[in-house]
Amino acid sequence: MPKTLAKKSYEPGAKGTLEGVRVLDLSRLVAGNMLTQVLGDFGAEVIKVEPPAGDTLGEHNRELLAGLGVDDAEYSKLLAAGVACEGSPAKEEEE
């Protein structure tokens, strides 16, 4: 006789498997960011630590999009839509 799986609750208030677990995220690249997102999806409290200038991945996204012809106005729309992530707001000019 085949076993049946127990039904899971997908209610917004349902507790995740990692409820009560706290994760300190010191990652800088995609793999670490994706992992901590998954841990958060499973209910962990994720604390992201970034340098004062912001997440370095955001600046990489801006450069990548600029290479695809996306200007600053379009980039701002992508940020507002949650498609892109913000990087460091300004770099110090080299003298």
N, C-alpha and C positions, 0 to 999 in steps of 0.2 A: 504494500500500500504506500503510495507516494506521500511524502511529508508536505504539509502546507506551511508556508512562511507566515509568521505572525504579522498582522497589519501594523504599520508604523503610523504615528500621528504626525501629520504635516501641518499642524496648526501653527500660526505665528508665535504663540507663546510656549511652544513645546521646547523642552530642554534638549540640548545637543549632547552627544557622547562625551565631549571634552568640557562640559559645563564645570566651572570651578577651577579650570587649569589656566594659569597665566603664562604667556609666552613673551619673552623679550626678543624683539626682532632687530638684529643688528645688520641684516643683510643689505647689500647694495645692488645686486643684479637680479635679473628676472627670476631665476630659479628660487632664490630665497623669498622674494616677494610672493611668488605663486604658492609656495609651500605655506607661508604664514596666512595667506588668504584662505587656503583649504582648512587650516587649523581653526581659523575664525569661523568658517562656515560650519564646522562641527561643534561650535559652541565655546571655544577657547577665547579668553580675553587676550588680545594681541596689543602689545605696546611697541610701537615703531619708534626707533631712535634714529634720527637723521642728523647730518652735520648742519651747522647754523645756516649755511647757504641753501639748504634744501636737498631733496633726494637727487642724486646724480643721474638716475635713470630718466627723470623728466627732461633734463637738458639733452640727453641722447635722443629722446623722442622728438624734441623740437628740431634738432639737426636732421634727423631722418625725414621728418615731414617737410622741412625746407628743401631737402633734396628732391622731394616729390612735387615741389611747386606749391606747397601750402604756405600762404603768407600769414603774418601775425594775426590779422583779423579772423581768418579761417581757423587758426590755431586756438584763438580765444573761444570761438564757438564750439570747437571740439572739447576744450576744457570744461565749458559750461555743461556740455552733454555727457561728460564723464568718459569720453573716448580717449582723451590724452591725459597725462599727469603733469603737474607743474614741476619744473626743475628750479634751479637757482635763479632768482629774479634778475640778477645782474652780475657780470664778472668784472673784477677790477681790471682797468686798462693797464697794459704793460707800458712802462716808460722807456 
